[in-house]
Amino acid sequence: MLPTRHEGIYLVQTTDFFYPLVEDPYMQGKIACANVLSDLYAMGVSECDNMLMLLGVSQKLTRKQRDVVTPLIIQGFSDLCEEAGTSCNGGQSVINPWFIIGGVASSVCKTSDVIMPNEAVEGDVLVLTKPLGTQIAVNAHQWIEQPTWWDRIKHVVTEEQVREAYEAAMFSMAHLNKIGAQLMHKYGAHGATDVTGFGILGHARNLASSQKAAVSFKIHTLPILNHMDCVASAIAGRLNFKLREGFSAETSGGLLVCLPKKRALDFCQEMQKLDGIPAWIIAEVVAGERTAEIVSDVKVIDVDNSVYAKAV
């Protein structure tokens, strides 16, 4: 958040990029766009004035592959920009050893447009607006074609269940956090962050560390894409995602919003009404030393994967 030469006017700007993680290039473009915009939404900034696209096209692709994949990624990115009420007006494209997709989101704001992430008080609660387990769903979907890995999880999940979780993860990642950003203002949010690469606990700790008041967060509930908790447990001896420990990476995850306790349920209900997807109260704000933890008897919610296909 940068001050401009105009009094009371700020530039809120963010950039992010990553490697492709789903098979559909059009959906990958949408996921990249949603991921970039989430940093604005986490500050309560629901309107983006301009998007730039960052695109590294892999030199390992044939010309024919490039001619098919690249336009689809660009189209997905542009279509979600339009859905968000903005547009992509430039960027940078290069030939690169690996495919990379990302962007830059910019918004010109007044102070009242922004919700700073440091106003949590004892008695507040934390709400999460998207389920966890996307990384596991993407990996499990790849393992269907890799017998060495599939043999380790096939006793806890079927191919159909993995495909359903993968579809849910893909559509969840491509879903904008814009409604959540708008409702943060209506329901008096005291701060938020988006949940991505550090996992739910990593981002909760980062948010807790920035608070003005001496508070901590106790996470008591983990909403996880259906069957992905079982997959994570089954594979833990070979690959530990640390899902229940709170460190499983997410891509384009939900907002983790700090709200007054008496308003949190209404926030969740209106999210469901307007956005078509659930939100969950997952943590309490208590007196503490600006840290976060997951309680030992954490409750796991198996999230209905079909919800996310319906929401698109």
Disulfide bonds with the S-S distance in Angstrom:
none
